[in-house]
Every structure is written in C-alpha cells, then in structure tokens.
Amino acid sequence: MRRAVARVLLLLSLTALAGCFHRPATRPAAPAPGSAASASRNPNAGRYRDDRDSTPAQVPDVSKIPEPVPKDEPRSQYGNKSPYSVLGETYRVLPNCKDYIERGLASWYGNKFHGYTTSNFEQYDMYAYSAASKTLPLPCYVRVTNLENGKSVVVRVNDRGPFVANRIVDLSYVAAIKIGVWPKGTAMVEVRGIDPAHPDKALPESRTAAAPADTRGTRPVDTRTADTHGADTRSTDTRAPSAAAHGAPPASASTPQKTPKPALYLQVGAFSDAANAERAANTVRAAQLGDVRVVEADVNGKSLRRVRLGPLRDADEADRVTPKLRALGLGEPRVAVDN
C-alpha cells in the first residue's frame, strides 16, 4: 500500500515538474502564410516536435508579407543576459545594434521551431520576418543582404542562435525565401544594424564574420603564436545599406542586383607581428588544407596581417575544414567574406 501511494506521489510530482517547461498544449497547425498566428519555441534541446527542420508543403508568397518597420523598443527582460554560455562557448551581448555591420554565413529555421518560444519569450513565427543572433540585443532591427544575389530584407531580431560554427545569423523561413537563402540552406550575407531614428544612415564599413571574437569567448589566447585570434578585421566595403525611409524597403530591395561575387575564407587569426603571422600561415600550409594567404590590412590605424585559408567553394567546405583547422591549435577559425 505504501509503495502504491509512493508511486502516485511520484507521478504527481513529475507531472507538476513537466508543467514548468514551455511547450504548446497541442501540436499546432501551421497558420496561413503571412498571418499573425504565432508559435512558440522551446529553448531546451530535445523538446522540439520534429527531429529535423523542415518547411511547409506550400511555399508562401513573400511579396504579400510586409517587412517590419524599425521602431524604438525597450530591451527585452529575457534573452539579454551577458555574458552567457552555450555548448562551452561564452558570448557577450552588444549594448545596441546601431553601428553593427558584419559579414558571414546565414542559415534559417522553420517547422522545427514553429510553435515554441524565442529567447526573449516571444513566439517564433516562421511566416514573419525575424532572425536569431548570438550577440545582438533583443529586440533590434537589421537589414540582411545576400551578397551572392544582392537581395535584402529587414528583419526583427528576437532570438538567440545559431549556435553552429561559421554562422552569424539564423533567418526565419520567409526571410530566407525573400533573399534566396532557402532552399539552398546557407548564403554569404551582410548584416547591418538599423537605427530606428535614422533608418537611412549609411554605415561606412563592413566587418567580416571574424568580428565576434570581440564579444564572445573568454578562453585565453596564446600570444606566442597569435596577437588576436579572429580579431575585428574590417573590410574596405563602403556601400550604403539599401534601406528606405522609416526602415521600409524599396520595391526592388529583394530583387537581384549586380554585385561582385563574394569570396569565402576561413581566417585563423589577425596578427600585428609579421613573424607570428608567417608562423601561423606555415602551420596551416603544412596541413595541406588548401591555399593559404597573408593579407595586410589597416584597422583603426593599426597594421594587421590576416592569415586566411581559401577561397573556399561554399559553406559545406568551410564546415568540413573548420575542425581540421581547430585541431592545429591556432584557436577557433572564423568565416571571412570579401568581394
């Protein structure tokens, strides 16, 4: 009898505990494209209803879905803890995104997360123009441009991720469709922060995806071989963002534009000392992973030498080579995108 009572009490306690986790009461049906119907995303791995991400059977007409209009919003109570750690990596949330410019690889997320809460406890709707970032404050607005076809879209950042190597932003399903990241899966992009008070303000430079080294990670750097692993390495791109007044995109914002074909690299470090740069380059050359180059650059009046592997064919090659570079002991390689 006592054992039976104990089982009942244990079952009741487990049921109460399960209720503490955020999840839909039932499996929600996908709302009509562009509708306000939302979903929630559970941030706990393993609690998603799909093992793999997928898309709806019907592709929505993204031309009928309005892009968000940037506006000043208070910082979310949730999702902005800084620093925070995920999968052994530590990240620091930026104070704002007004001067944020970064280049790297974008990915997307859809059905797997549709129906679960975002990091700031809103609801992820794959039919709304939104995005996830590891370091941008929640919420904020950015313009994402596909450097491979010139298409761009304004998105509202309200989630954390993607916590995958070589990715700087996760786009919602419709945002990925709008600029051609879907169905390919990934694309080389530029992400530019938008100041709602001055949505047309042009930011002067673009950073490669190596920049997050300034805001992530607390692991010590071996100064015997590197001055700055994945340091803030600015490119010389001075193109103004294609944003219209009040953040509303022009009619041609998502149409292909003539742009130089970007080149994809993996950067193992940026060095102020030429000997350190050459030593790192020789280490990578000895591994015979591909072409290695040392590129000189001036960053904020400081001369740096970037050690890069590439150009690489695509994101898949970058993903294959990254663990091999990591094994060389030169730190975490970062994606760099240049014209």
Helices and strands as residue ranges (DSSP letters): H 2-18, G 62-64, E 84-86, E 89-91, E 101-109, E 130-132, E 140-146, E 152-159, E 169-172, H 173-179, E 187-193, G 211-214, G 245-247, E 263-271, H 274-286, E 292-299, E 302-312, H 315-326, E 334-338
